[in-house]
Protein backbone atom coordinates (compact mmCIF):
# COMPACT_ATOMS: atom_id res chain seq x y z
CA UNK A 1 0.00 0.00 0.00
CA UNK A 2 1.08 3.56 -0.72
CA UNK A 3 0.12 6.57 1.41
CA UNK A 4 -0.29 9.86 -0.47
CA UNK A 5 -0.50 12.83 1.90
CA UNK A 6 -1.75 16.21 0.72
CA UNK A 7 -0.80 19.09 3.00
CA UNK A 8 -3.05 22.02 3.84
CA UNK A 9 -5.31 23.50 6.49
CA UNK A 10 -8.88 22.29 7.10
CA UNK A 11 -11.97 24.43 6.58
CA UNK A 12 -13.54 26.59 3.89
CA UNK A 13 -11.53 29.62 5.03
CA UNK A 14 -8.32 28.01 3.77
CA UNK A 15 -9.65 25.94 0.86
CA UNK A 16 -8.18 28.10 -1.96
CA UNK A 17 -5.01 29.19 -0.13
CA UNK A 18 -1.65 28.65 -1.78
CA UNK A 19 -0.70 26.59 1.28
CA UNK A 20 -3.50 24.15 0.40
CA UNK A 21 -2.29 23.06 -3.03
CA UNK A 22 -1.46 19.64 -1.53
CA UNK A 23 -5.11 19.18 -0.50
CA UNK A 24 -6.17 20.26 -4.00
CA UNK A 25 -3.86 17.70 -5.62
CA UNK A 26 -5.16 14.69 -3.67
CA UNK A 27 -8.75 15.89 -4.19
CA UNK A 28 -8.13 15.84 -7.95
CA UNK A 29 -6.60 12.35 -7.79
CA UNK A 30 -9.57 11.07 -5.77
CA UNK A 31 -12.07 12.52 -8.25
CA UNK A 32 -10.32 11.49 -11.46
CA UNK A 33 -9.51 7.94 -10.33
CA UNK A 34 -12.85 7.20 -8.66
CA UNK A 35 -11.58 6.72 -5.11
CA UNK A 36 -14.00 5.96 -2.30
CA UNK A 37 -15.75 8.69 -0.28
CA UNK A 38 -13.71 10.77 2.16
CA UNK A 39 -14.01 9.56 5.77
CA UNK A 40 -12.83 11.01 9.07
CA UNK A 41 -9.94 8.95 10.46
CA UNK A 42 -6.37 9.35 11.74
CA UNK A 43 -7.05 13.01 12.69
CA UNK A 44 -7.77 13.70 9.05
CA UNK A 45 -9.81 12.76 6.01
CA UNK A 46 -8.98 9.56 4.12
CA UNK A 47 -10.05 8.06 0.79
CA UNK A 48 -9.07 4.62 -0.51
CA UNK A 49 -8.63 3.43 -4.08
CA UNK A 50 -6.23 2.01 -6.64
CA UNK A 51 -3.71 3.59 -8.96
CA UNK A 52 -2.63 1.03 -11.52
CA UNK A 53 -1.79 -2.13 -9.59
CA UNK A 54 -1.16 -0.26 -6.32
CA UNK A 55 -3.63 0.15 -3.46
CA UNK A 56 -3.39 3.78 -2.34
CA UNK A 57 -4.64 5.67 0.71
CA UNK A 58 -5.11 9.42 0.27
CA UNK A 59 -4.81 11.46 3.47
CA UNK A 60 -5.60 15.11 4.24
CA UNK A 61 -4.49 15.83 7.83
CA UNK A 62 -6.94 18.03 9.76
CA UNK A 63 -4.49 18.85 12.55
CA UNK A 64 -3.57 22.12 10.77
CA UNK A 65 -0.34 22.37 8.85
CA UNK A 66 2.06 22.68 11.79
CA UNK A 67 0.94 19.33 13.24
CA UNK A 68 0.54 17.32 10.03
CA UNK A 69 2.94 14.65 11.28
CA UNK A 70 0.53 13.52 13.99
CA UNK A 71 -2.01 12.39 11.40
CA UNK A 72 0.59 10.88 9.07
CA UNK A 73 2.25 8.92 11.89
CA UNK A 74 -1.08 7.54 13.08
CA UNK A 75 -2.04 6.29 9.60
CA UNK A 76 1.40 4.72 9.10
CA UNK A 77 1.25 2.83 12.38
CA UNK A 78 -2.25 1.52 11.69
CA UNK A 79 -1.30 0.12 8.27
CA UNK A 80 2.23 -0.89 9.38
CA UNK A 81 3.83 1.20 6.64
CA UNK A 82 7.43 2.36 6.34
CA UNK A 83 8.27 6.01 5.72
CA UNK A 84 9.40 5.00 2.22
CA UNK A 85 5.76 4.07 1.47
CA UNK A 86 4.74 7.71 2.01
CA UNK A 87 4.58 10.48 -0.61
CA UNK A 88 3.79 14.01 0.57
CA UNK A 89 2.37 16.58 -1.88
CA UNK A 90 3.03 20.13 -0.69
CA UNK A 91 3.45 23.77 -1.68
CA UNK A 92 6.99 24.88 -2.53
CA UNK A 93 8.12 28.51 -2.26
CA UNK A 94 11.45 27.83 -3.95
CA UNK A 95 9.85 26.76 -7.24
CA UNK A 96 8.18 29.10 -9.72
CA UNK A 97 4.39 28.84 -10.02
CA UNK A 98 3.48 25.85 -12.19
CA UNK A 99 6.78 24.01 -11.68
CA UNK A 100 6.69 20.52 -10.16
CA UNK A 101 9.55 18.39 -8.85
CA UNK A 102 9.79 14.99 -7.15
CA UNK A 103 12.27 14.34 -4.37
CA UNK A 104 13.21 11.40 -2.16
CA UNK A 105 14.18 12.28 1.39
CA UNK A 106 16.07 15.42 2.35
CA UNK A 107 15.43 18.36 4.66
CA UNK A 108 12.23 20.25 5.36
CA UNK A 109 13.61 23.67 4.22
CA UNK A 110 11.60 25.44 6.90
CA UNK A 111 8.22 24.14 5.70
CA UNK A 112 6.20 23.68 8.90
CA UNK A 113 4.16 20.76 7.58
CA UNK A 114 7.28 18.87 6.52
CA UNK A 115 9.01 19.76 9.78
CA UNK A 116 6.17 18.10 11.71
CA UNK A 117 6.28 15.00 9.49
CA UNK A 118 10.06 14.79 10.02
CA UNK A 119 9.47 14.84 13.77
CA UNK A 120 7.00 11.94 13.62
CA UNK A 121 8.28 9.62 10.87
CA UNK A 122 11.78 10.80 9.97
CA UNK A 123 13.03 12.21 6.66
CA UNK A 124 12.97 9.10 4.43
CA UNK A 125 9.72 9.80 2.59
CA UNK A 126 9.06 11.02 -0.96
CA UNK A 127 7.80 14.49 -1.80
CA UNK A 128 6.04 16.11 -4.73
CA UNK A 129 7.01 19.79 -4.60
CA UNK A 130 4.32 21.99 -6.14
CA UNK A 131 5.72 25.41 -6.98
CA UNK A 132 3.80 28.49 -5.85
CA UNK A 133 6.59 31.07 -6.14
CA UNK A 134 8.03 33.36 -3.45
CA UNK A 135 6.73 36.79 -2.44
CA UNK A 136 10.30 38.11 -2.44
CA UNK A 137 10.60 39.01 1.25
CA UNK A 138 10.87 36.56 4.14
CA UNK A 139 8.49 38.58 6.31
CA UNK A 140 5.81 38.38 3.60
CA UNK A 141 5.80 34.57 3.37
CA UNK A 142 3.12 33.86 6.01
CA UNK A 143 0.60 36.22 4.43
CA UNK A 144 1.47 34.96 0.94
CA UNK A 145 0.93 31.24 1.59
CA UNK A 146 -2.27 31.89 3.56
CA UNK A 147 -3.74 33.98 0.74
CA UNK A 148 -5.95 32.55 -2.01
CA UNK A 149 -4.57 31.89 -5.47
CA UNK A 150 -5.18 34.84 -7.78
CA UNK A 151 -7.54 34.58 -10.73
CA UNK A 152 -4.50 34.82 -13.02
CA UNK A 153 -3.18 31.60 -11.46
CA UNK A 154 -6.21 29.51 -12.40
CA UNK A 155 -4.96 28.18 -15.74
CA UNK A 156 -1.52 26.99 -14.63
CA UNK A 157 -2.95 25.67 -11.35
CA UNK A 158 -5.54 23.57 -13.17
CA UNK A 159 -2.86 22.22 -15.53
CA UNK A 160 -0.61 21.26 -12.61
CA UNK A 161 -3.40 19.47 -10.75
CA UNK A 162 -4.49 17.61 -13.88
CA UNK A 163 -0.89 16.65 -14.63
CA UNK A 164 -0.35 15.30 -11.12
CA UNK A 165 -3.54 13.26 -11.46
CA UNK A 166 -2.51 11.99 -14.92
CA UNK A 167 0.79 10.78 -13.51
CA UNK A 168 -0.55 9.45 -10.19
CA UNK A 169 -0.31 5.78 -11.20
CA UNK A 170 3.34 6.25 -12.19
CA UNK A 171 3.98 8.01 -8.88
CA UNK A 172 2.43 5.09 -6.98
CA UNK A 173 4.64 2.69 -8.93
CA UNK A 174 7.75 4.67 -8.01
CA UNK A 175 8.39 5.86 -11.57
CA UNK A 176 9.28 9.51 -11.03
CA UNK A 177 10.38 10.09 -14.63
CA UNK A 178 7.07 8.89 -16.08
CA UNK A 179 5.19 10.97 -13.49
CA UNK A 180 7.13 14.10 -14.47
CA UNK A 181 6.47 13.40 -18.14
CA UNK A 182 2.71 13.28 -17.46
CA UNK A 183 2.92 16.62 -15.64
CA UNK A 184 4.94 18.16 -18.47
CA UNK A 185 2.36 17.12 -21.06
CA UNK A 186 -0.14 19.32 -19.19
CA UNK A 187 2.11 22.20 -18.16
CA UNK A 188 4.40 22.43 -21.21
CA UNK A 189 2.80 20.57 -24.13
CA UNK A 190 4.98 20.17 -27.24
CA UNK A 191 4.29 22.62 -30.05
CA UNK A 192 5.07 22.55 -33.76
CA UNK A 193 7.91 24.93 -34.62
CA UNK A 194 6.31 25.88 -37.95
CA UNK A 195 2.67 25.85 -36.98
CA UNK A 196 1.91 23.46 -39.86
CA UNK A 197 1.18 19.78 -39.70
CA UNK A 198 4.11 17.53 -40.68
CA UNK A 199 3.82 15.79 -44.03
CA UNK A 200 2.75 12.18 -43.71
CA UNK A 201 5.30 9.56 -44.78
CA UNK A 202 2.49 7.38 -46.07
CA UNK A 203 0.86 10.14 -48.08
CA UNK A 204 3.62 12.40 -49.40
CA UNK A 205 2.81 15.43 -51.47
CA UNK A 206 2.72 14.82 -55.25
CA UNK A 207 5.76 16.00 -57.23
CA UNK A 208 5.18 16.78 -60.89
CA UNK A 209 7.67 14.91 -63.08
CA UNK A 210 8.98 16.70 -66.22
CA UNK A 211 7.20 15.52 -69.36
CA UNK A 212 9.38 14.29 -72.29
CA UNK A 213 9.48 16.51 -75.38
CA UNK A 214 7.20 15.29 -78.22
CA UNK A 215 8.97 13.26 -80.91
CA UNK A 216 9.84 15.29 -84.07
CA UNK A 217 9.13 13.19 -87.20
CA UNK A 218 9.70 15.95 -89.78
CA UNK A 219 12.23 15.41 -92.58
CA UNK A 220 15.38 17.61 -92.67
CA UNK A 221 13.94 19.52 -95.67
CA UNK A 222 10.63 20.17 -93.83
CA UNK A 223 12.52 21.39 -90.75
CA UNK A 224 14.46 23.84 -92.92
CA UNK A 225 11.29 25.11 -94.61
CA UNK A 226 9.50 25.51 -91.27
CA UNK A 227 12.47 27.46 -89.90
CA UNK A 228 12.03 30.23 -92.53
CA UNK A 229 8.26 30.49 -92.35
C-alpha positions as a Markdown table, in Angstrom:
| # | Residue | x | y | z |
|---|---|---|---|---|
| 1 | Unk | 0.0 | 0.0 | 0.0 |
| 2 | Unk | 1.1 | 3.6 | -0.7 |
| 3 | Unk | 0.1 | 6.6 | 1.4 |
| 4 | Unk | -0.3 | 9.9 | -0.5 |
| 5 | Unk | -0.5 | 12.8 | 1.9 |
| 6 | Unk | -1.7 | 16.2 | 0.7 |
| 7 | Unk | -0.8 | 19.1 | 3.0 |
| 8 | Unk | -3.1 | 22.0 | 3.8 |
| 9 | Unk | -5.3 | 23.5 | 6.5 |
| 10 | Unk | -8.9 | 22.3 | 7.1 |
| 11 | Unk | -12.0 | 24.4 | 6.6 |
| 12 | Unk | -13.5 | 26.6 | 3.9 |
| 13 | Unk | -11.5 | 29.6 | 5.0 |
| 14 | Unk | -8.3 | 28.0 | 3.8 |
| 15 | Unk | -9.6 | 25.9 | 0.9 |
| 16 | Unk | -8.2 | 28.1 | -2.0 |
| 17 | Unk | -5.0 | 29.2 | -0.1 |
| 18 | Unk | -1.6 | 28.6 | -1.8 |
| 19 | Unk | -0.7 | 26.6 | 1.3 |
| 20 | Unk | -3.5 | 24.2 | 0.4 |
| 21 | Unk | -2.3 | 23.1 | -3.0 |
| 22 | Unk | -1.5 | 19.6 | -1.5 |
| 23 | Unk | -5.1 | 19.2 | -0.5 |
| 24 | Unk | -6.2 | 20.3 | -4.0 |
| 25 | Unk | -3.9 | 17.7 | -5.6 |
| 26 | Unk | -5.2 | 14.7 | -3.7 |
| 27 | Unk | -8.8 | 15.9 | -4.2 |
| 28 | Unk | -8.1 | 15.8 | -8.0 |
| 29 | Unk | -6.6 | 12.4 | -7.8 |
| 30 | Unk | -9.6 | 11.1 | -5.8 |
| 31 | Unk | -12.1 | 12.5 | -8.3 |
| 32 | Unk | -10.3 | 11.5 | -11.5 |
| 33 | Unk | -9.5 | 7.9 | -10.3 |
| 34 | Unk | -12.9 | 7.2 | -8.7 |
| 35 | Unk | -11.6 | 6.7 | -5.1 |
| 36 | Unk | -14.0 | 6.0 | -2.3 |
| 37 | Unk | -15.8 | 8.7 | -0.3 |
| 38 | Unk | -13.7 | 10.8 | 2.2 |
| 39 | Unk | -14.0 | 9.6 | 5.8 |
| 40 | Unk | -12.8 | 11.0 | 9.1 |
| 41 | Unk | -9.9 | 8.9 | 10.5 |
| 42 | Unk | -6.4 | 9.4 | 11.7 |
| 43 | Unk | -7.1 | 13.0 | 12.7 |
| 44 | Unk | -7.8 | 13.7 | 9.0 |
| 45 | Unk | -9.8 | 12.8 | 6.0 |
| 46 | Unk | -9.0 | 9.6 | 4.1 |
| 47 | Unk | -10.1 | 8.1 | 0.8 |
| 48 | Unk | -9.1 | 4.6 | -0.5 |
| 49 | Unk | -8.6 | 3.4 | -4.1 |
| 50 | Unk | -6.2 | 2.0 | -6.6 |
| 51 | Unk | -3.7 | 3.6 | -9.0 |
| 52 | Unk | -2.6 | 1.0 | -11.5 |
| 53 | Unk | -1.8 | -2.1 | -9.6 |
| 54 | Unk | -1.2 | -0.3 | -6.3 |
| 55 | Unk | -3.6 | 0.2 | -3.5 |
| 56 | Unk | -3.4 | 3.8 | -2.3 |
| 57 | Unk | -4.6 | 5.7 | 0.7 |
| 58 | Unk | -5.1 | 9.4 | 0.3 |
| 59 | Unk | -4.8 | 11.5 | 3.5 |
| 60 | Unk | -5.6 | 15.1 | 4.2 |
| 61 | Unk | -4.5 | 15.8 | 7.8 |
| 62 | Unk | -6.9 | 18.0 | 9.8 |
| 63 | Unk | -4.5 | 18.9 | 12.5 |
| 64 | Unk | -3.6 | 22.1 | 10.8 |
| 65 | Unk | -0.3 | 22.4 | 8.8 |
| 66 | Unk | 2.1 | 22.7 | 11.8 |
| 67 | Unk | 0.9 | 19.3 | 13.2 |
| 68 | Unk | 0.5 | 17.3 | 10.0 |
| 69 | Unk | 2.9 | 14.6 | 11.3 |
| 70 | Unk | 0.5 | 13.5 | 14.0 |
| 71 | Unk | -2.0 | 12.4 | 11.4 |
| 72 | Unk | 0.6 | 10.9 | 9.1 |
| 73 | Unk | 2.2 | 8.9 | 11.9 |
| 74 | Unk | -1.1 | 7.5 | 13.1 |
| 75 | Unk | -2.0 | 6.3 | 9.6 |
| 76 | Unk | 1.4 | 4.7 | 9.1 |
| 77 | Unk | 1.3 | 2.8 | 12.4 |
| 78 | Unk | -2.3 | 1.5 | 11.7 |
| 79 | Unk | -1.3 | 0.1 | 8.3 |
| 80 | Unk | 2.2 | -0.9 | 9.4 |
| 81 | Unk | 3.8 | 1.2 | 6.6 |
| 82 | Unk | 7.4 | 2.4 | 6.3 |
| 83 | Unk | 8.3 | 6.0 | 5.7 |
| 84 | Unk | 9.4 | 5.0 | 2.2 |
| 85 | Unk | 5.8 | 4.1 | 1.5 |
| 86 | Unk | 4.7 | 7.7 | 2.0 |
| 87 | Unk | 4.6 | 10.5 | -0.6 |
| 88 | Unk | 3.8 | 14.0 | 0.6 |
| 89 | Unk | 2.4 | 16.6 | -1.9 |
| 90 | Unk | 3.0 | 20.1 | -0.7 |
| 91 | Unk | 3.4 | 23.8 | -1.7 |
| 92 | Unk | 7.0 | 24.9 | -2.5 |
| 93 | Unk | 8.1 | 28.5 | -2.3 |
| 94 | Unk | 11.5 | 27.8 | -3.9 |
| 95 | Unk | 9.9 | 26.8 | -7.2 |
| 96 | Unk | 8.2 | 29.1 | -9.7 |
| 97 | Unk | 4.4 | 28.8 | -10.0 |
| 98 | Unk | 3.5 | 25.9 | -12.2 |
| 99 | Unk | 6.8 | 24.0 | -11.7 |
| 100 | Unk | 6.7 | 20.5 | -10.2 |
| 101 | Unk | 9.5 | 18.4 | -8.8 |
| 102 | Unk | 9.8 | 15.0 | -7.2 |
| 103 | Unk | 12.3 | 14.3 | -4.4 |
| 104 | Unk | 13.2 | 11.4 | -2.2 |
| 105 | Unk | 14.2 | 12.3 | 1.4 |
| 106 | Unk | 16.1 | 15.4 | 2.4 |
| 107 | Unk | 15.4 | 18.4 | 4.7 |
| 108 | Unk | 12.2 | 20.3 | 5.4 |
| 109 | Unk | 13.6 | 23.7 | 4.2 |
| 110 | Unk | 11.6 | 25.4 | 6.9 |
| 111 | Unk | 8.2 | 24.1 | 5.7 |
| 112 | Unk | 6.2 | 23.7 | 8.9 |
| 113 | Unk | 4.2 | 20.8 | 7.6 |
| 114 | Unk | 7.3 | 18.9 | 6.5 |
| 115 | Unk | 9.0 | 19.8 | 9.8 |
| 116 | Unk | 6.2 | 18.1 | 11.7 |
| 117 | Unk | 6.3 | 15.0 | 9.5 |
| 118 | Unk | 10.1 | 14.8 | 10.0 |
| 119 | Unk | 9.5 | 14.8 | 13.8 |
| 120 | Unk | 7.0 | 11.9 | 13.6 |
| 121 | Unk | 8.3 | 9.6 | 10.9 |
| 122 | Unk | 11.8 | 10.8 | 10.0 |
| 123 | Unk | 13.0 | 12.2 | 6.7 |
| 124 | Unk | 13.0 | 9.1 | 4.4 |
| 125 | Unk | 9.7 | 9.8 | 2.6 |
| 126 | Unk | 9.1 | 11.0 | -1.0 |
| 127 | Unk | 7.8 | 14.5 | -1.8 |
| 128 | Unk | 6.0 | 16.1 | -4.7 |
| 129 | Unk | 7.0 | 19.8 | -4.6 |
| 130 | Unk | 4.3 | 22.0 | -6.1 |
| 131 | Unk | 5.7 | 25.4 | -7.0 |
| 132 | Unk | 3.8 | 28.5 | -5.8 |
| 133 | Unk | 6.6 | 31.1 | -6.1 |
| 134 | Unk | 8.0 | 33.4 | -3.5 |
| 135 | Unk | 6.7 | 36.8 | -2.4 |
| 136 | Unk | 10.3 | 38.1 | -2.4 |
| 137 | Unk | 10.6 | 39.0 | 1.2 |
| 138 | Unk | 10.9 | 36.6 | 4.1 |
| 139 | Unk | 8.5 | 38.6 | 6.3 |
| 140 | Unk | 5.8 | 38.4 | 3.6 |
| 141 | Unk | 5.8 | 34.6 | 3.4 |
| 142 | Unk | 3.1 | 33.9 | 6.0 |
| 143 | Unk | 0.6 | 36.2 | 4.4 |
| 144 | Unk | 1.5 | 35.0 | 0.9 |
| 145 | Unk | 0.9 | 31.2 | 1.6 |
| 146 | Unk | -2.3 | 31.9 | 3.6 |
| 147 | Unk | -3.7 | 34.0 | 0.7 |
| 148 | Unk | -6.0 | 32.6 | -2.0 |
| 149 | Unk | -4.6 | 31.9 | -5.5 |
| 150 | Unk | -5.2 | 34.8 | -7.8 |
| 151 | Unk | -7.5 | 34.6 | -10.7 |
| 152 | Unk | -4.5 | 34.8 | -13.0 |
| 153 | Unk | -3.2 | 31.6 | -11.5 |
| 154 | Unk | -6.2 | 29.5 | -12.4 |
| 155 | Unk | -5.0 | 28.2 | -15.7 |
| 156 | Unk | -1.5 | 27.0 | -14.6 |
| 157 | Unk | -2.9 | 25.7 | -11.4 |
| 158 | Unk | -5.5 | 23.6 | -13.2 |
| 159 | Unk | -2.9 | 22.2 | -15.5 |
| 160 | Unk | -0.6 | 21.3 | -12.6 |
| 161 | Unk | -3.4 | 19.5 | -10.7 |
| 162 | Unk | -4.5 | 17.6 | -13.9 |
| 163 | Unk | -0.9 | 16.7 | -14.6 |
| 164 | Unk | -0.4 | 15.3 | -11.1 |
| 165 | Unk | -3.5 | 13.3 | -11.5 |
| 166 | Unk | -2.5 | 12.0 | -14.9 |
| 167 | Unk | 0.8 | 10.8 | -13.5 |
| 168 | Unk | -0.5 | 9.4 | -10.2 |
| 169 | Unk | -0.3 | 5.8 | -11.2 |
| 170 | Unk | 3.3 | 6.2 | -12.2 |
| 171 | Unk | 4.0 | 8.0 | -8.9 |
| 172 | Unk | 2.4 | 5.1 | -7.0 |
| 173 | Unk | 4.6 | 2.7 | -8.9 |
| 174 | Unk | 7.8 | 4.7 | -8.0 |
| 175 | Unk | 8.4 | 5.9 | -11.6 |
| 176 | Unk | 9.3 | 9.5 | -11.0 |
| 177 | Unk | 10.4 | 10.1 | -14.6 |
| 178 | Unk | 7.1 | 8.9 | -16.1 |
| 179 | Unk | 5.2 | 11.0 | -13.5 |
| 180 | Unk | 7.1 | 14.1 | -14.5 |
| 181 | Unk | 6.5 | 13.4 | -18.1 |
| 182 | Unk | 2.7 | 13.3 | -17.5 |
| 183 | Unk | 2.9 | 16.6 | -15.6 |
| 184 | Unk | 4.9 | 18.2 | -18.5 |
| 185 | Unk | 2.4 | 17.1 | -21.1 |
| 186 | Unk | -0.1 | 19.3 | -19.2 |
| 187 | Unk | 2.1 | 22.2 | -18.2 |
| 188 | Unk | 4.4 | 22.4 | -21.2 |
| 189 | Unk | 2.8 | 20.6 | -24.1 |
| 190 | Unk | 5.0 | 20.2 | -27.2 |
| 191 | Unk | 4.3 | 22.6 | -30.1 |
| 192 | Unk | 5.1 | 22.6 | -33.8 |
| 193 | Unk | 7.9 | 24.9 | -34.6 |
| 194 | Unk | 6.3 | 25.9 | -37.9 |
| 195 | Unk | 2.7 | 25.9 | -37.0 |
| 196 | Unk | 1.9 | 23.5 | -39.9 |
| 197 | Unk | 1.2 | 19.8 | -39.7 |
| 198 | Unk | 4.1 | 17.5 | -40.7 |
| 199 | Unk | 3.8 | 15.8 | -44.0 |
| 200 | Unk | 2.7 | 12.2 | -43.7 |
| 201 | Unk | 5.3 | 9.6 | -44.8 |
| 202 | Unk | 2.5 | 7.4 | -46.1 |
| 203 | Unk | 0.9 | 10.1 | -48.1 |
| 204 | Unk | 3.6 | 12.4 | -49.4 |
| 205 | Unk | 2.8 | 15.4 | -51.5 |
| 206 | Unk | 2.7 | 14.8 | -55.2 |
| 207 | Unk | 5.8 | 16.0 | -57.2 |
| 208 | Unk | 5.2 | 16.8 | -60.9 |
| 209 | Unk | 7.7 | 14.9 | -63.1 |
| 210 | Unk | 9.0 | 16.7 | -66.2 |
| 211 | Unk | 7.2 | 15.5 | -69.4 |
| 212 | Unk | 9.4 | 14.3 | -72.3 |
| 213 | Unk | 9.5 | 16.5 | -75.4 |
| 214 | Unk | 7.2 | 15.3 | -78.2 |
| 215 | Unk | 9.0 | 13.3 | -80.9 |
| 216 | Unk | 9.8 | 15.3 | -84.1 |
| 217 | Unk | 9.1 | 13.2 | -87.2 |
| 218 | Unk | 9.7 | 15.9 | -89.8 |
| 219 | Unk | 12.2 | 15.4 | -92.6 |
| 220 | Unk | 15.4 | 17.6 | -92.7 |
| 221 | Unk | 13.9 | 19.5 | -95.7 |
| 222 | Unk | 10.6 | 20.2 | -93.8 |
| 223 | Unk | 12.5 | 21.4 | -90.8 |
| 224 | Unk | 14.5 | 23.8 | -92.9 |
| 225 | Unk | 11.3 | 25.1 | -94.6 |
| 226 | Unk | 9.5 | 25.5 | -91.3 |
| 227 | Unk | 12.5 | 27.5 | -89.9 |
| 228 | Unk | 12.0 | 30.2 | -92.5 |
| 229 | Unk | 8.3 | 30.5 | -92.4 |
